[in-house]
């Protein structure tokens, strides 16, 4: 029913991709020669072969992320320009474009899903440069090949810089560090190793008493990959050129052509509106931390002190300490409890299965809905040195029906960087790790529950970028619901359920300093939109960032902080001129979440309605229309403010 994932054949995968690109070109040529072109005889096989190629590429990019080594880097870097050339040639193919236009005007049998595929394809062909003269097409192609190489370099530079740094500390520097983090950091020679990988970095920044060490870590973290400054300049210049060749005013306008938001101005207005509500509260929060730190003898609060004193204040205000939750959040128990919750919330059952995996700690599950196996999920959750930091969902295969009527089932990977299990202790999570798990599972469910028959708009495929975070943010909100926590928060040794007082504290502490978190996200989002509205030099990029910080931020970092050089989301990921999507999607998720809470959380009828109108529909219709089908009206900003604990 499901193909196996093999991780030890990268060279074969590379050959398979190169062969597939060639066979796809030949098949497309033969499809174009058919006398009466229709959706069924052209777009059905076309979607299938492109999906097959995408699946093969996913295998290589996935391994480059979870088992990163010299071979994976070399092969992935070698494939990128060839893939970029393939997709650019394809996107500029006038014959395919006229075939699509012909189907649009003459094929009267197509349904709504197929109409969406056609509309998206025609739009994307126009964005690829169809109709441009040969010289312009060639220029566009070269720009895209160069961009894929530069963004890959950007990402690799950040990973290399992260891996290159380590501090080895003595016992006296780690006395305040939680036991589980000390166990992870302990070296055979008795020292403690702290790195720039997020679980390690944040552990010291949150709990490390030695201010000098915190500064060293902070300085190293925010000055990573200085060579990326020049790459940013090049990337932005090429993106601007690309936009202008396609007839767009700026890259920001080009980026929004495939999103729900209509213009950069609309996005900036949305961010500024939120900023006006959040900044006064964020300033109060910052003042509170400063006076608290002063009370403890720290007069000059610096950025490397912020997380540390914020944690202490949180502890004092709510007796809240993430660490006391960890014994109750053992990774395996959390996973099982999460599955229990999803069964109660959405009627989805997770059945563990044995199959090939790339690492012994990876788990695999089949998803069963109403007695039918619908999809497969791989979980790779523990931190490793050969794995890129952070957390993500990677979709391997979409749900679709091919031209013969055969149904293919979807597969996805959820990857995270949770604390590693050791000989003495299992992997114990923080509440924030559980939020991450729920978030990525939200993405996965959006992909895995799809019932769409067309591959290009199935699951997360074809979903507008500023709505793709909606199901993931919707799901993560449930972590703070007492009814949900009671399902899986049990002490890993005694099996005692988490005390109700702990749950009350966690819920109260949820929005602690949340306005500061909101303005930080707004800072990233506005910076992203503004740098893509021009083609700034390295110096100008810094000026824009400074300008945004002066407007929005409540904590101004030192001038040597070059956060932009490791902002992989926009310079190496898919968020260019789209980082605002997190907040935009949160608007939808907040409204959807409260609709469940107001019905007592577990309401199977409401859940089935959500599953059928949003999760099963994938990208087969405009995300805003799907939201309205579910919710019955437009989203209200008050729900977003309520979610963030910001008074309207």
Protein Blocks (a to p, Z undefined) as FASTA:
>chain_A
ZZcddfklmmmmmmmmmmmmmmmmmmmmmmmmpmbacfklmmmmmmmmmmmmmmmmmmmm
mmmmmmgcfklmmmmmmmmmmmmmmmmmmmmmmklmmmmmmmmmmmmkbcfklmmmmmmm
mmmmmmnogaiafklmmmmmmmmmmmmmmmmmmmmmmmmmmmmpccdddfklmmmpcfkl
mmmmpcfkopacddfbfklmmmmmmmmmblmlmmmmmmmmmmgokllmmmmmmmmmmmmm
mmmmnopablmlmmmmmmmbfbfklmmmmmmmmmmmmmmmmmmmmmmmmmmmmmnopaba
cfklmmmmmmmmmmmmnopafklmmmmmcfklmmmmmmmmmmmmnopacdddddddfbfk
bccddddeehiafbdcdddfbccfkbcehjddddfbdcdddfkopacdddddddddddcd
dfkbccdddfklmmmmmmmmmmmmmmmmpcbfbfklgcjeopafklmmmmmmmmmmmmmg
mklmmmmmccfklopacdfklmmmmmmmmmgoklmmmmmmmmmmmmmmmmmmpccdfklm
mmmmmmmmmmmmmbdcdfklcfklmmmklmmmmkgoilmmmmmmmmmmmmmmmmmmmnoo
packlmmmmmmmmmmnmmmbcfklmmmmmnopacdfklmmmmnopaZZ
